[in-house]
Every structure is written in structure tokens, then in C-alpha cells.
Amino acid sequence: MDEDYVKWNEEAYTEEYNYMLMHFNFDMPVQDSRTGAYYSYDYSSVHFVVLNSNDIVEQGLSQAQIDWLVDDLSTTDKKHKVVFMHKTLYSAGSHVEDKDIVAMRSQLPPIFEEYGVNLVISGHDHTYSESFYIDKDGSKVGSTLAGGKIADKGTIYINLGTVGEKYYKYREYDDMPIDFGASIHDQYLKHSTFGKLTFDGTDLYYEGFMYDAENDKVIPVRGGSVGPVETAVALALSVVVTGGIAYALAAISKARRAKLK
């Protein structure tokens, strides 16, 4: 194993109580993991990068994390590159004006553009939104493709909302390049939201969903219907950004129990 990567160890037991590192054993770069962790992995021809958006300095993410990110993206030979990060750079919620997010919005998009990141999936703001495909400056370069296929030009930023019951007010900003989201809010979301990624061996596809607890139905955010197998697969995507498998399953289980009472 590369000497720059280390296995999980007892440093996960910190005052910050890092649940992820306490319960999951995986390789990651040497780093200060008290606020979270950053790492990457491959699935077939898709390269996934998980950033620690709590690892913040005045300029945005720490220089150590940025150096690692540039090296990681520049050395992968995978066709598709996807970034997960909890804090969202572009969304329809109040956090987009937070100082640390404003700093990351200046810092990260040029890197994503240079190294071909076409999809960024986030949370933090408990609203659901999909941006246009945009360039490093936030200017529109394209719209969502038919069938949810991820484009080769520009970066789309998807804010997954929440798999729980805590919703934020949907906010529209003149300088936020949001393509979709307002139509599924009545100021606030009515349902939990999550997403599914599909890789068919060549292309990558994304689709967003709502879970209607009252009627025990999963509904694509852009209309249509979905079956139970797709539901189970889609749920896995939401937990990466919003906080853990146990939490996600508990949230939906709680909603179902409430329905049966």
C-alpha cells in the first residue's frame, strides 16, 4: 500500500467524536481528521472525491486538502469525476452567503473546471436544487440533459435537501445559477429528497427523488414513477452527503411508522 495512505486508527476517537471514522474502516490520505475526512475512490470508470468542507481556513479549504485534491484529480485516468462535499457552493438556501462557503465558491470551481469535474453533490442547505451546468465563474454553459445524463462540459451542482424532517426555506438569488428546485417547494420542501447515480459502462446519469411518507411513495422530482428496487439504490447516494445510512433508514422508518398510526 502507498505509504502516503494509512488505515483507520484510534485517532478517530477525538473530542469532536468523528462517527464516520469510528464506524468505517477505509484508506485515506494522511490528514488531521478531527473535523472529518477527505479521500477518494473509484467505481468502474467513475472517480469519486469526498471533500471535508469543515476543514476551513480564511481562504476556504486548507492548503493541505487543496494540494491533495489537485494531485488526486490530475492523476486519475477515469472518464467521470464526481465530488461529494457536505457544504454546498451553489444552492437555494441561506448558507450560500456564509463566509466559508463564499470563500470555497471562489477557490474550488476553477479546480473542478481544470480537471474535468462535471458533477458536485452536496447538502447543508435543507432545500433541493440543481444548478445549470456552469463554468468556473458561475456562468451558464448548458442545461440538464434529457434522461439525466451528465454532460461533458461545465459542472452541475446538486443540493440533495434532506432525508429527515428538518426543512429550510427555499431562497432565490439573482447570482445563483439554479436551473431546478422552486417547483417542488411551497417555501419549504414537503417531502424528504435524495438522489441516484447510474453508470451504464459508458455514461453517468443522475436522478433526484422525493419520498412521500404519507402515501409511502417515491416520486422523481421532475415527474414520473419509480419502483422499490430503485428506491433502495437511490437512498445510498443521499447518505454520503447528509449523514449516514443508519440516520437515513431511521428517518424513513419513522415516517412510515407515523403513517401507520
N, C-alpha and C positions, 0 to 999 in steps of 0.2 A: 504493500500500500504506500502511496505517496507520503513522504514524511511531513508534508505540509498539512496533512489531514489527520485528525485524531478521532478516536472513538469517544462516545459519551463517557463521562466520568462524574465523580461525586461533586464536582464544581457546580453541577446543576442545582444543588441544594444551597441556595443563596437566600439572603433576606428578601429578595424580590420574588422568591418562590416560583421559579420557572417551570410551570406544569409540563410544557412540551418536552423539555429535556429530561424531566423526571420520569416520563412515561414512554418516550420513544427513543430507540437506540439507532442512530444513523451517523454516517460520516459527515463532517462539516469542516470548513477551514478553521484554523486556529484563530480564536477571537475572544473578546470579552462578551460572555453570553448572559450577563446579569439582566439585560433588558430584553432578551430574545435571542434570535439566531438568524444568520443568513447562510444560505447554502444553495446548491443546485443539483439537479438530477436529470436523467434522460429517460424518456419513454418512447421507444421506437425512434422515429425521426423528429421528435419534438424535444426541445431543451427547455426545461423549467428552471426558473430562477426565483428563489424566495428571499426577499429583502427584509431586513429588520428596520422598520420605519420608526422604532423607538430609539435607535442608535443615532442621536441627533447632536450636532454642534451648530454653531451660529450659521454656517454656510449650507446646512442641510444634513445629509448623511455624513458620517465620519469619513475622513480621508482613507482610513484603512478599508472600510467597506467599499468605497468608490474604486479604489485601486483593485480590489478583488473582483468587483463587478466588471470592470473594463477587461481585466485579464480573462475572466471566465467567458464573457461574450465573444472576445476576439479569438479564443482558441477552440470553441465548439465548431463542429462541422455539420451540425443538424440544420435541416431546412427551416424548421419553425422554431421561434423563440418566444416564450411566454414568461411574463413576470408576474409574480404574486407579491403584494405588499398590503399590509393592513390599512395604512393611511392612504387615502385617495388623492390624486393630484387634480383630477377634474371630476366634479360631481354636482348634484343639485341639493346640497346641504350646507349647513353653516360652517363646517370645518374647513372649507376651501379657503377661508380668509385667515386661518390660523398661521402664525408666523412661521412655524416649522414647515408647514405644507407649502406656503408661498416660496420658501427657500428651496424646497425639493422640486417644485414646479419649474424653477429656473435651472436647477442642477441636473435633473435626470433625463428629461426629454431629448436633449442633444445626444446623450449617450445611447438612448433607445433608437434614435434615428440612425446614428452612425453604424450601429451593429445589427440593425435589422430586426428589432423587437416590434412585432405588429400587434400584440395583444397584451394589455396590462389589466389585471383583475384585482380589485380592492374592496374594502369595506369602510369601517369607521363612521361615515355618514349613513344613518339608517334610512336611506332613500335609495330607490333603484333608478339607475340611469346608464345609458350607453352614449358615448360621445360619437361625433363624426370621426372618420379617420383624419388625423391631424399631423402636422409636421412639428418640428422641434419648437416652433414659436407659437403653437396653438392654432395655426391657420388650417382651415379645412382643405383637405386634398381628396376626399371621397366620402361616400355614404355607405351604409351597411349593404353588403351584397346579398342577393337573393339566396335563400336557403341557409343563411348564416355562415357562409364560407368566409374565412379570414383572408383579407386581401394581402397582397404583397407590397403595397405602397401605403405609407402612413402608419400610424398607431391608433388603435381604438382602445379607449379606457372605459372599462365596465365597473360600475359600483354595484355590488350584489345586494345591497339593502340589508336584510336581517332574516335569520331563520327563527328568531324569537318573537317576542311580543312588544318590543320596545321600538317605536317608530319616531322618526324625526319629520319635521315639516319640510315639504318639498319647496325649494327656493330656486328661482330662476335668476341668472346673472347675465348681463349683456356680454361679458367677456368669457363666459363658459361655453365651449362649443358642444353643447349637448344635443344629440340627434333624437333621442327617445327617452321617455320616462314619465312625462307630465300626465299622459292619458291614463295611467294606472294608479294615480294618486288623487284623492279628494282632500287636498292639503297633506294628508298622511296616507301611507300605504294601508290597505285594508287586510292584506294577507302577507304571510312570510314569503320571501323571494329567495331564489337560488339559481344555479346555472349548471349546464352540462357542456363539456367539451367532447367532441368526437373526432378521432383521427382515422381516416379510411385507408391509410397506407401511402397516400399522396397529399391530400389536403386536410386542413384543420377547420372544424366547424364549431360555432358556439350557438347555444340557445338558452334564453332565460325563461324561468318558470315562476308561477305563484302557487302557493298551497292554500286552498280554500278549506279551512278546518271544519267549518260548519257543514259543508257538503262532502267532505273527505275527497276532494278532487285536486288534481294537479293541472294547472292551466298554463300553457305557453303565454308569456307576457305579450306577444304580438298576435295572439289568437290561435285557434286550432285545438287539438286534443292530444293527450299523451297517455300511455299505458303504465302499469305498475312497475315493470322492469326498468323502464326509462327513469322513473322516479327514483329508484334506488341508486342508479348510476349518477344521476344529476346531483343528488344530495351530497355526494362525496366532494364535489367542487366547492360547495358553499362552506364546508367546514374548514378548508385550508385557510380561508380569509377571515372567517368570523368566529373561530374559537374552539373547535374540537368536535370529534364525532359524537362523544357522549352528550355534549350540550345540544347538538343538532337533533339527535334522536330523541332526547328528553323533551325538547320543545315541541316536536310534532306529536310525540306520545301524549304530552299534556293537553294539547289541543284536541286530540281525538277523545281523550277521557272526558273532557269538558263537553264535547258534543254528545256523548252517550248519557250524560246525567239528565 
